[in-house]
Amino acid sequence: MTVDKRFFKALMAQQKLSMRAVASRMGLGHSQLSLTFSGKRRMQLDEANQLAKIFGVPLARVAEAAGIEGVRDNRLPMLGFMRGDGTVELLDRPERIPAPDGLPEGVIALQAHTADSANAWLDGWSFFCVRPSEVAGDAVGRFCYAKIEGGSPVLATVRRGYQVGTFNLSGPYTAQSVVLEWASPVLLSRM
């Protein structure tokens, strides 16, 4: 079994943690963790999960460094939060949340934080869409994550505007005859 000991040493140095401190947090003896990092003891999946949480790295990366095969990261980035007015506030550092089954590669998530607003019924819902780069051909008539030219990203239903090249938005965010930089239809939403 091949273990990338340098990977774990670098993480411990980054977090300013000794092997004894990491082992203690995991409920292991120092010698058990030492044997694991040197490849003489097989790391268990729950131990890899604990290390992922301690170091703040994806489980799949810890499993790979530990020589555990077949573990994949089934989480995706949550880029931001929809406010009560339908505008989206992007996070400086995206969080990772569990990915629903059956979504294509490149999917991102947004979550509604709409308590105490007219859209309070959406509070806590998550919306999943492909990371946008243009106005998707199937965006018209669908609920989308969209960016108004020169403005904020929003969540709204996209319809053709009153002037050529513009769009009307309705739903959590409402506007008429706006130009969009990009729009990506929401593929799935869940509470």
RAVEN-V995067 format. One line per field, one symbol per residue. ss: DSSP state (H for helix, E for strand, L for the rest). phi: phi as a letter, one per 20 degrees, with the letter a starting at -180 (. if undefined). Layout:
ss: ???
phi: ???
//
This chain:
ss: LLLLHHHHHHHHHHHLLLHHHHHHHHLLLHHHHHHHHLLLLLLLHHHHHHHHHHHLLLHHHHHHHHLLLLLLLLEEEEEEEELLLLEEEEEEEEEEEELLLLLLLLEEEEEELLLLLLLHHHLLLEEEEELLLLELLLLELLEEEEEELLLLEEEEEEEELLLLLLEEEELLLLEEEELEEEEEEEEEEEL
phi: .edeffgffffffgeldeffffgffemdfgfffffffenecffefffffffgffemcfggfffffeneeneceedcfefaceefenfdeeefcgedcgeffneffneccccedcglcfdgfegnfdcdbfgfcbfffdffncfceccfgmcefbdaeecfeedgndcddbogdcacldedfbbcffebcbe
//
